[in-house]
Amino acid sequence: MHVVQTAPNGVVGRDTVFKFYQVGDVVTASYSGGRVRVGYLVGILKGDRLSFRYCQVSDEDHVDGGSSNARIESVDGGRLRLIESFKWESRDGSGENIFEEVGGEVPNPIDGSDAVGSDQFNTRRATDTAAMKPFQKVALVAGGYLVCLLIASAAVALRIAVTDGPASQAAGGMYGFGDVTLFVAAFGVSALVPTGVALFFLRAHRTFWKVLSTLVVATAATGVAAAILFAVGRSAPASRLAMWAGLSVLRILVSPLLALAFLVCAVFSPHRPSRIAFLAAAAIEGAVCLYGGTMWLFHRP
């Protein structure tokens, strides 16, 4: 990016070139040119808003720094524009600068090597999603889940059409349970797609990921509890323990879907701690699923 408009008390100018990088919601940049010998910035991107601090050395060997809040938008041709409101902390003054994306390759302003001006700055994706209104995002995700419901319903209807006959009528309860299981499985697997879209829209909300990772770990703990309960109570005589052991089977049955869902959360999580929590929860659900499969295959009465 380069500066197309600068405040009277600003130092950067049209000859100043910025090279941006992004990892998750953390954005960094190096810049130089014009009146700036070298400068760096680091900040956090939330939707189309970038908050950062900067430090630079001028051509007069002054070391200055400050803080900024910027809004990111798309302009003609799909290029990015960054409208920055800055405030000096090393001296008096504040103002507004406007940056625009440089097309094509430009020389790296720091080391002289070839680099793409701001293509490595993933703000375009954030800007595109931020351009969608909240109700459009909700409608997109809700529409995805509706399609998943239709897919699951179609799967059950196909199974009924294929297996309809005297045998299915004689064992209606068993086939009914099979229909429910098939519906849940088909819906759960297909729903991973709209769930991923929803998680992508929520990447910038740190609090959401903290809360979700806590809930996911708690959910995985219930899977461990269900496996222990089944192991202890499956051979117990008729009692409350035996009843809970029977109900724990339902929790074990959903562990494969939960493992997949937690892996999707890990893929879209922009923060390392929550990503680790999601992966740990997915591993726990996988172990619960493996236990349930082993008991079903080798320890059936």
Secondary structure by P-SEA (a helix, b strand, c coil): cccccccccccccccbbbbbbbcccccccccccccccccccccccccccccccccccccccccccccccccccccccbbbbbbbbcccccccccbbbbbbbbcccccccccccccccccccaaaaaaaaaaccaaaaaaaaaaaaaaaaaaaaaaaaaaaaaaccaaaaaaaaaaaaaaaaaaaaaaaaaaaaaaaaaaaaacccaaaaaaaaaaaaaaaaaaaaaaaaaaacccccccaaaaaaaaaaaaaaaaaaaaaaaaaaaaacccaaaaaaaaaaaaaaaaaaaaaaaaaccccc
